């Protein structure tokens, strides 16, 4: 069973929601965040990326950065920009990007479920980033950014969600990027109990994005339990902030690759090696080359697009990792031909989120800084869930979720 519960969310008053809600801390550089928040003192970037309010040379992991986060959150509260709800509530959070709409549940999820793998993962985490988010939690007394999660769609929950969103929302705004964000608080005891009971029937939920935030929430809970051996389990620190969406409303975009050189190979030799592994066709444009099905790739080099189609006979479709498009590209091209053994650390490769389009790949290669680009077909949500169910790890930069959640819509206080 999956254990979630309602909580007294800290959130902006409706008139301030559009100013407060910000992109997640890890999708902007400090320079981009500093510019975005420069004329907006209420932006939640001042809390999740507090280095923007300190000199640029400041160490991002210094005490003054975490103390600044706590100071900025305290100021938002004292100024009445954000307030804590008086009743335990769930919140329905709907995001609309163009014609795409997805509606998720803001809830706090049991740390024990995370530790016992009922909250399933698909990524490795880095200690330095876990340390960073854990310190942020302890210093601010809050889980400021939600973990983006998935549940397998359930007809009863859909009916409950539809009933809730048929009412007038409390928060409804369009952000600068054109994405609409809408929020419905749910404090009716009958409805909150129905939602809690519905999730209790699930064996698991899945992390889509936010592995470091969930790991930090569990680390903070473990440390606080050690200080309080008589803990009851109901303390707020035993839960971490999540927004949980049904799998059939999720959208994953592709994550493309650019590579600096051909690993010392002449171009004709590289093409011969590619032709040994793929069916290769010239394409008239990026639009013509864009992958339309699994195991189809687009390659751009020297001003020309190519469509590459892999031979399915060599793909182990029973293996949830080895059958991923991104893994096939790595196994057939990046490792053996281009010498990229670990894309996490090799400076010769970079990654381009699918929302930026194939035009961005053209731009990068035409700049001369990159030699060749590869566009991929998107990983599906079901492929991600299969990897997590198998307790395996996705290759790096396999999924680009869009639209993004906003930080500051609802915050979970742990103290």
VENRAUR-V810074 format. One record per pair of residues at least 24 apart in sequence whose C-alpha atoms are under 6 Angstrom apart, sorted by the first residue. I is the first residue (numbers start at 1). J is the second residue. D is the distance in whole Angstrom. If there is no record, write none. Layout:
BEGIN
i=I j=J d=D
i=I j=J d=D
END
This chain:
BEGIN
i=1 j=200 d=5
i=1 j=201 d=6
i=1 j=202 d=5
i=1 j=203 d=5
i=2 j=199 d=6
i=2 j=200 d=5
i=2 j=202 d=6
i=2 j=204 d=6
i=3 j=110 d=6
i=3 j=200 d=6
i=4 j=108 d=6
i=4 j=109 d=4
i=5 j=108 d=6
i=6 j=88 d=5
i=6 j=89 d=5
i=6 j=90 d=5
i=6 j=107 d=6
i=7 j=88 d=4
i=7 j=89 d=5
i=8 j=85 d=5
i=8 j=87 d=6
i=8 j=88 d=5
i=9 j=84 d=6
i=9 j=85 d=6
i=9 j=410 d=6
i=9 j=411 d=6
i=9 j=412 d=6
i=10 j=83 d=5
i=10 j=84 d=4
i=10 j=410 d=6
i=10 j=411 d=5
i=11 j=82 d=5
i=11 j=83 d=6
i=11 j=409 d=6
i=11 j=410 d=5
i=12 j=81 d=6
i=12 j=82 d=4
i=13 j=82 d=6
i=14 j=171 d=5
i=19 j=43 d=6
i=20 j=44 d=5
i=21 j=406 d=6
i=21 j=407 d=6
i=21 j=408 d=5
i=21 j=409 d=6
i=22 j=406 d=5
i=22 j=407 d=5
i=23 j=406 d=5
i=24 j=407 d=6
i=44 j=408 d=6
i=47 j=72 d=6
i=47 j=73 d=6
i=66 j=136 d=6
i=70 j=140 d=4
i=89 j=186 d=5
i=89 j=187 d=4
i=90 j=186 d=5
i=91 j=184 d=5
i=91 j=185 d=4
i=91 j=186 d=5
i=92 j=183 d=6
i=92 j=184 d=5
i=93 j=182 d=6
i=93 j=183 d=5
i=94 j=181 d=6
i=94 j=182 d=5
i=95 j=180 d=6
i=95 j=181 d=5
i=96 j=179 d=6
i=96 j=180 d=5
i=97 j=179 d=5
i=102 j=249 d=5
i=104 j=243 d=6
i=104 j=244 d=5
i=104 j=245 d=4
i=105 j=243 d=5
i=105 j=244 d=5
i=106 j=242 d=6
i=106 j=243 d=4
i=107 j=242 d=6
i=108 j=239 d=5
i=108 j=240 d=5
i=108 j=241 d=5
i=108 j=242 d=6
i=109 j=239 d=5
i=109 j=240 d=5
i=110 j=239 d=5
i=111 j=218 d=5
i=111 j=238 d=5
i=111 j=239 d=5
i=118 j=204 d=5
i=119 j=204 d=6
i=119 j=205 d=5
i=119 j=206 d=5
i=120 j=206 d=5
i=120 j=388 d=6
i=121 j=207 d=6
i=121 j=388 d=6
i=122 j=388 d=5
i=122 j=393 d=5
i=122 j=394 d=6
i=123 j=393 d=5
i=130 j=212 d=5
i=130 j=216 d=5
i=133 j=216 d=6
i=134 j=216 d=5
i=141 j=413 d=6
i=141 j=414 d=6
i=141 j=415 d=6
i=142 j=412 d=6
i=142 j=413 d=4
i=142 j=414 d=6
i=143 j=412 d=5
i=144 j=411 d=5
i=145 j=407 d=5
i=146 j=241 d=5
i=146 j=242 d=5
i=147 j=210 d=5
i=147 j=242 d=5
i=148 j=208 d=5
i=148 j=209 d=5
i=148 j=243 d=5
i=149 j=206 d=5
i=149 j=207 d=4
i=149 j=208 d=5
i=149 j=243 d=6
i=149 j=244 d=4
i=150 j=205 d=6
i=150 j=206 d=5
i=150 j=244 d=5
i=150 j=245 d=5
i=150 j=246 d=6
i=150 j=247 d=6
i=151 j=205 d=5
i=151 j=246 d=5
i=151 j=247 d=6
i=152 j=246 d=6
i=152 j=247 d=5
i=153 j=246 d=5
i=153 j=247 d=6
i=236 j=414 d=5
i=237 j=414 d=5
i=252 j=400 d=6
i=252 j=401 d=5
i=253 j=354 d=5
i=253 j=378 d=5
i=253 j=400 d=5
i=254 j=354 d=5
i=254 j=376 d=6
i=254 j=377 d=6
i=254 j=378 d=4
i=255 j=352 d=6
i=255 j=353 d=5
i=255 j=354 d=5
i=255 j=398 d=6
i=255 j=399 d=6
i=256 j=351 d=6
i=256 j=352 d=5
i=256 j=374 d=6
i=256 j=375 d=5
i=256 j=376 d=6
i=257 j=350 d=6
i=257 j=351 d=5
i=257 j=373 d=6
i=257 j=374 d=5
i=258 j=349 d=6
i=258 j=350 d=5
i=258 j=372 d=6
i=258 j=373 d=4
i=259 j=348 d=6
i=259 j=349 d=5
i=259 j=370 d=6
i=259 j=371 d=6
i=259 j=372 d=5
i=260 j=348 d=5
i=260 j=370 d=4
i=260 j=371 d=5
i=261 j=371 d=5
i=262 j=338 d=6
i=263 j=338 d=5
i=278 j=308 d=6
i=278 j=309 d=5
i=278 j=310 d=5
i=279 j=308 d=6
i=279 j=309 d=5
i=280 j=307 d=6
i=280 j=308 d=5
i=281 j=306 d=6
i=281 j=307 d=5
i=282 j=306 d=4
i=291 j=377 d=5
i=294 j=377 d=6
i=295 j=325 d=6
i=297 j=375 d=6
i=297 j=376 d=5
i=298 j=374 d=6
i=298 j=375 d=5
i=299 j=373 d=6
i=299 j=374 d=5
i=300 j=372 d=6
i=300 j=373 d=5
i=301 j=372 d=5
i=320 j=387 d=5
END
